[in-house]
Amino acid sequence: MTDKTTSPDTTPATEEAAPPFDLNMHAARLLMREPFFAAISRRVNKRATTAVPTAGVTVTKDGQFELVYNPDFMGKLEDGHKLGVLKHEFYHLIFEHVTGTRFAHFRDLDASERKLHNIGMDLAINSHLQGELPEQCCMPGAGPFAEYEPFLSAEQYIALLREKQDDGEGEGNGDGGEGDGDEGGEGSGDSGDGQFDDHDGWGQGGDAASQVAAERLKDTIRKAAEEADRSRTWGSVSSSVREDIRKALRSYVDWKKVLRYFIKTSQRANKSSTVRRLNRRYPRIHSGSKVNRQAKIAISIDQSGSVDDVMLSAFYAELDKLATLAEFTVVPFDTEVAEDHVYVWKKGERRKAERVRYGGTDFNPPTEYVNSRGFDGHIVLTDLCAPKPVSSRCQRMWMTTRYYAERPYFQTNEMIVAIDTEGA
């Protein structure tokens, strides 16, 4: 009989390593009672990395938003603090610290001035997160910032910090704040230098990418506000912040820069053989190749009766300038493509607005026309008053007026840009 108290294998069992913390698996649960922040979270990519000490949000070079986080740091936080960190990062987007014109020259500041901006931005955010963050975070009315009242703007906190610095009371930073992160984002870590976050990577994508991100952010916040309204609760978002959000949604971005950026990011390489260039792998055996970068862009223009002449004039005026960057294929349409009026707007040409159709609207014909002809990018000028079309095989962007951008007939994750028609 075998002794049940004795194991035939006396090798001690080793503890199996716990899997790393995956924020994607926890975000929905953490934001269950925060419909506004939850809607933003779904539209922000999340990536685990040990290159940042805690977490940060940034704009990538293609104008996308990304939240990077250290899985060891996030995994050790209690749920309330995890939620607070998430909301802190999203507030950087909501307050336009990453994309707004107020801090457009942040990277050009010297190190001391950047530190003041870092702390000022975080104090403005953390006023709305009292009791929700780890103890080391900068907080108005507490620690080295005990004399600062809450709910001021970032600019007001920066002015107070600068005044304190000029009076020789310190460098505008306190003890126990969070430290720096990198990866081009806003990070937070326990560096002990009193700095809550480091935002040195902001703006690395360039002005054009920031314009794309600003338009995408506005669309993201608009959709998040709509979801919060439908759920009849904004969670912990205060009424003052809600009003600021609604005001921001009414502002314009430079849609012309967005258009130019779209053109440049749609370019691809076209290769052709040439005997004048040696083939690196097989010199003097095969011809070399020459690469010409050329964007093949389709401009589908909604010619239905509901698209007014003011919108057409504004769009054509900008296309006149964009013709200095690349040539376009103009595709007029209503319920079908007016193929006898499709033409190539060659680089350097100037053209006037024209109307060739007055019918209804169907987005499938121009999409199928572009899909079958190998275009690199597709821009659609329209009032969005038709059902959602079939998928596009290339990058597609929608352009319309502010009125129609706020009242789209269908929902899409593709970019919708509101154009300013006042000067048309």
C-alpha positions in Angstrom: 0.0 0.0 0.0 1.3 3.4 -0.9 1.8 5.9 1.9 -0.5 8.8 1.0 1.6 11.2 3.0 4.7 10.7 0.8 5.1 12.1 -2.7 7.2 10.1 -5.1 8.6 13.3 -6.5 10.4 15.3 -3.8 11.4 18.2 -6.2 10.0 21.4 -4.7 7.3 23.1 -6.8 8.2 26.4 -8.4 5.7 29.3 -8.3 4.4 30.0 -11.8 5.0 33.6 -12.9 1.9 35.7 -13.2 1.1 37.0 -16.7 1.9 40.7 -17.2 -0.9 43.2 -16.7 -2.9 43.8 -19.9 -4.7 47.1 -19.7 -6.9 46.2 -22.7 -8.5 43.4 -20.6 -9.3 45.8 -17.7 -10.1 49.2 -19.3 -13.8 48.3 -20.0 -14.4 47.1 -16.4 -12.6 50.1 -14.9 -14.6 52.5 -16.9 -18.0 50.8 -16.5 -19.4 53.8 -14.7 -17.7 56.4 -16.9 -19.4 56.3 -20.2 -17.7 59.5 -21.5 -14.2 58.2 -20.7 -15.1 54.7 -21.9 -16.0 56.1 -25.3 -12.7 57.9 -25.5 -10.8 54.8 -24.3 -12.2 52.6 -27.1 -10.7 55.1 -29.7 -7.3 55.2 -28.1 -4.7 52.4 -28.9 -3.0 51.0 -25.8 0.4 49.5 -25.7 2.4 47.9 -22.9 6.1 48.9 -22.6 8.8 49.0 -20.0 10.3 52.1 -21.7 8.0 54.4 -19.5 7.9 54.2 -15.7 4.1 54.5 -15.5 1.9 55.6 -18.3 1.5 58.3 -21.0 -0.5 59.4 -23.9 0.9 60.7 -27.2 0.1 61.3 -30.9 1.8 59.0 -33.4 3.3 60.3 -36.6 0.1 59.3 -38.5 -2.1 61.3 -36.2 -3.4 58.4 -34.1 -3.7 58.5 -30.3 -1.7 55.9 -28.2 -1.7 55.3 -24.5 1.6 53.5 -23.4 1.8 52.0 -20.0 4.2 50.1 -17.8 2.5 46.8 -17.0 4.4 46.4 -13.7 3.3 49.8 -12.5 -0.3 49.5 -13.5 -0.6 46.0 -12.3 0.4 47.0 -8.7 -2.1 49.8 -8.4 -5.5 49.4 -6.7 -8.4 49.7 -9.1 -9.3 53.2 -8.0 -5.9 54.5 -8.8 -5.8 52.6 -12.1 -9.0 54.4 -13.0 -7.5 57.7 -11.9 -4.4 57.2 -14.0 -6.5 56.4 -17.1 -8.7 59.5 -16.6 -5.6 61.6 -16.1 -4.2 60.6 -19.4 -7.5 61.1 -21.2 -7.8 64.5 -19.7 -4.5 65.5 -21.4 -6.4 64.8 -24.7 -9.6 66.5 -23.6 -7.8 69.7 -22.4 -5.9 69.7 -25.8 -2.5 69.6 -24.0 -1.3 67.3 -26.8 -2.9 68.8 -29.9 -4.0 72.4 -29.0 -2.4 75.6 -30.3 -1.9 76.9 -26.7 1.1 74.6 -26.2 2.1 74.2 -29.9 5.7 75.5 -29.1 6.1 73.3 -26.0 9.2 71.5 -27.5 10.9 74.8 -28.2 11.0 75.8 -24.5 14.1 75.4 -22.4 14.1 72.6 -19.8 13.1 74.9 -16.8 10.1 76.3 -18.7 9.0 72.9 -19.9 9.0 71.7 -16.3 6.7 74.6 -15.3 4.4 73.6 -18.1 4.5 70.0 -17.2 3.4 70.7 -13.6 0.9 73.3 -14.6 -0.9 71.0 -16.9 -1.0 68.2 -14.3 -2.3 70.5 -11.6 -5.1 71.6 -13.9 -6.0 68.0 -14.6 -5.6 66.7 -11.0 -8.0 69.3 -9.7 -10.7 67.0 -11.2 -9.2 63.8 -9.8 -8.8 64.6 -6.0 -8.6 61.3 -4.1 -8.3 59.2 -7.2 -4.5 59.2 -7.9 -1.4 57.8 -6.1 -0.1 59.9 -3.3 3.0 61.1 -5.1 0.9 63.0 -7.8 0.9 66.9 -7.9 -2.3 68.1 -6.4 -3.6 71.7 -5.8 -4.1 72.4 -2.1 -1.7 69.6 -1.0 2.0 69.2 -0.3 4.2 71.7 -2.1 1.1 73.1 -3.9 -0.9 73.7 -0.6 -1.3 77.4 -1.4 -2.8 76.8 -4.9 -6.5 76.7 -5.2 -8.0 74.0 -7.4 -9.8 74.2 -10.8 -7.5 76.8 -12.4 -6.4 76.5 -16.0 -2.9 75.2 -16.9 -1.9 78.7 -17.9 -2.9 80.1 -14.5 -0.9 77.4 -12.7 2.1 78.0 -14.9 1.9 81.7 -14.1 1.8 81.0 -10.3 4.7 78.5 -10.6 6.8 81.1 -12.6 6.0 83.8 -10.0 7.2 81.4 -7.2 10.3 80.6 -9.1 11.1 84.3 -9.7 10.7 85.0 -6.0 13.4 82.4 -5.3 11.2 80.0 -3.4 12.1 77.1 -5.6 12.0 76.0 -9.2 8.3 75.7 -9.3 8.3 72.1 -8.4 7.6 70.2 -5.3 8.6 67.0 -3.6 7.3 63.5 -4.5 5.9 64.3 -7.9 5.9 61.9 -10.8 8.8 61.9 -13.1 9.6 61.6 -16.8 8.5 59.2 -19.5 9.6 58.9 -23.1 8.4 57.1 -26.2 7.1 60.5 -27.4 4.4 60.6 -24.8 3.4 62.0 -21.5 4.8 59.8 -18.8 4.7 59.8 -15.1 7.1 58.2 -12.7 8.5 58.5 -9.2 11.7 60.3 -10.0 11.6 62.4 -6.9 12.3 65.7 -8.7 8.8 67.0 -8.1 7.8 66.8 -11.7 4.4 65.1 -12.2 4.7 64.3 -15.9 7.2 64.7 -18.7 5.7 65.8 -22.1 8.9 66.3 -24.0 7.8 63.9 -26.8 4.8 65.9 -27.7 4.8 67.4 -31.1 7.3 65.0 -32.6 4.9 64.1 -35.4 5.0 67.6 -36.8 2.4 70.3 -37.3 0.5 68.4 -40.0 0.1 65.3 -37.9 -1.1 67.5 -35.0 -3.7 69.0 -37.3 -4.9 65.5 -38.3 -4.9 64.4 -34.6 -6.8 67.6 -33.6 -9.6 66.8 -36.1 -9.6 63.1 -35.0 -9.7 64.1 -31.4 -12.6 66.5 -32.0 -14.6 63.7 -33.6 -13.7 61.3 -30.8 -14.8 63.7 -28.1 -18.0 64.5 -30.1 -18.9 60.8 -30.3 -18.0 60.3 -26.6 -20.3 63.2 -25.6 -23.1 61.8 -27.7 -22.7 58.4 -26.0 -22.7 60.1 -22.6 -25.9 62.0 -23.4 -27.6 58.8 -24.6 -26.7 57.0 -21.4 -28.0 60.1 -19.5 -24.8 60.3 -17.4 -21.3 61.7 -17.9 -20.0 59.8 -14.8 -17.5 61.9 -12.9 -17.1 64.7 -15.5 -18.1 68.0 -13.9 -20.7 70.3 -15.4 -17.9 73.0 -16.0 -15.8 70.5 -18.0 -18.8 69.4 -20.0 -19.4 73.0 -21.0 -15.7 73.5 -21.9 -16.0 70.3 -24.0 -19.0 71.6 -25.9 -17.3 74.9 -26.6 -14.2 73.1 -27.9 -16.4 71.1 -30.3 -17.6 74.2 -31.9 -14.1 75.4 -32.8 -12.4 74.8 -36.2 -9.2 73.2 -37.1 -7.2 74.1 -40.2 -8.9 71.7 -42.6 -6.5 72.7 -45.4 -3.5 71.4 -43.5 -5.5 68.2 -42.8 -6.0 67.8 -46.6 -2.4 68.4 -47.4 -1.3 65.8 -44.8 -3.8 63.3 -46.2 -2.2 63.7 -49.6 1.3 63.2 -48.4 0.5 60.2 -46.3 -1.3 58.6 -49.3 1.9 58.6 -51.4 3.5 55.3 -52.4 6.6 54.4 -54.3 6.3 53.6 -58.0 9.3 51.7 -59.4 10.6 51.7 -62.9 13.7 50.1 -64.5 16.6 52.2 -65.6 19.9 51.1 -67.2 21.5 54.3 -65.8 21.4 53.0 -62.2 23.3 49.8 -61.2 21.4 47.0 -59.6 22.9 46.5 -56.2 22.4 42.8 -56.0 23.2 42.0 -59.7 25.4 44.8 -61.1 25.7 44.9 -64.9 23.4 41.9 -65.1 19.9 43.4 -64.4 18.8 47.0 -64.7 18.6 49.1 -61.6 15.4 50.7 -60.4 14.3 54.3 -59.9 11.7 55.2 -57.3 9.3 58.0 -58.0 7.0 59.0 -55.1 3.6 59.9 -56.5 0.2 59.9 -54.9 -2.8 58.8 -56.9 -5.7 60.5 -55.3 -9.4 60.3 -56.2 -11.6 63.3 -55.4 -15.3 62.2 -55.4 -17.5 65.3 -55.4 -21.2 64.9 -54.4 -23.2 66.7 -57.1 -26.6 66.0 -55.5 -29.0 69.0 -55.1 -28.5 69.1 -51.3 -24.8 70.0 -51.7 -24.8 73.8 -52.1 -22.5 75.9 -54.4 -20.8 77.5 -51.4 -19.4 74.1 -50.3 -18.3 73.3 -53.8 -16.5 76.7 -54.2 -14.6 76.3 -50.9 -13.5 72.8 -51.9 -12.4 73.7 -55.4 -10.5 76.7 -54.1 -8.4 74.4 -51.9 -8.0 71.8 -54.6 -6.5 74.6 -56.7 -3.7 74.9 -54.1 -3.4 71.2 -53.6 -2.7 70.8 -57.3 0.8 72.0 -56.4 1.4 68.8 -54.5 0.0 66.1 -56.7 -2.5 65.5 -59.5 -6.0 64.3 -58.8 -8.7 62.4 -60.5 -12.0 64.2 -60.0 -15.0 61.9 -59.8 -18.4 63.7 -59.9 -21.4 61.7 -58.7 -24.9 61.7 -57.4 -26.6 58.3 -57.5 -24.0 57.2 -60.0 -20.6 58.3 -61.3 -20.8 60.8 -64.1 -18.1 59.0 -66.0 -18.2 61.3 -69.0 -17.2 64.2 -66.6 -14.4 62.3 -64.8 -11.1 64.1 -65.4 -7.5 64.3 -64.1 -6.6 67.6 -62.5 -3.0 67.8 -63.4 -0.3 69.2 -61.2 -0.1 73.0 -61.6 -3.4 73.4 -63.3 -6.1 75.8 -62.2 -9.8 75.0 -62.5 -13.1 76.5 -61.5 -16.0 74.8 -59.6 -18.5 73.1 -61.8 -21.8 71.3 -61.3 -22.8 68.5 -63.6 -25.4 66.6 -61.6 -28.5 67.4 -59.4 -29.8 64.0 -58.3 -29.8 62.1 -55.0 -26.8 60.6 -53.2 -25.3 57.1 -53.3 -21.7 56.6 -52.0 -21.4 53.1 -53.4 -20.8 54.0 -57.1 -17.8 56.4 -56.4 -16.4 53.9 -53.9 -16.6 51.0 -56.3 -15.2 53.2 -59.1 -12.1 54.1 -56.9 -11.7 50.5 -55.6 -11.5 49.1 -59.1 -8.8 51.6 -60.3 -6.0 51.2 -57.7 -6.0 54.7 -56.1 -3.9 55.5 -53.0 -6.4 57.8 -51.3 -10.0 58.8 -51.7 -11.5 62.1 -50.6 -15.3 62.6 -50.7 -16.9 66.0 -50.6 -20.5 65.5 -49.5 -23.3 66.4 -47.1 -23.2 62.8 -45.7 -26.9 62.5 -46.4 -26.9 58.9 -47.6 -26.4 55.4 -46.2 -23.0 54.1 -45.3 -21.1 52.8 -48.4 -19.1 49.6 -49.0 -15.5 49.5 -47.6 -12.8 51.4 -49.3 -9.6 49.6 -50.4 -7.5 52.8 -49.9 -7.4 55.5 -47.2 -10.7 57.4 -47.4 -11.6 60.8 -45.9 -14.9 62.6 -45.8 -15.2 66.4 -46.1 -18.4 68.4 -45.3 -19.6 71.5 -43.5 -19.8 71.8 -39.7 -23.5 71.4 -39.8 -23.4 68.0 -41.6 -20.3 66.8 -39.7 -22.3 67.1 -36.4 -25.3 65.3 -38.0 -23.9 62.4 -40.1 -26.4 60.0 -41.6 -24.2 57.1 -40.8 -21.4 56.3 -38.3 -17.8 55.7 -39.4 -14.3 55.4 -37.9 -13.0 57.2 -41.0 -12.0 60.8 -40.7 -14.7 63.4 -41.2 -13.4 66.9 -41.7 -15.6 70.0 -41.4 -14.6 72.7 -43.8 -14.9 76.4 -43.2 -17.1 77.9 -45.9 -17.2 81.4 -44.6 -14.5 82.6 -46.9 -15.8 80.8 -50.0 
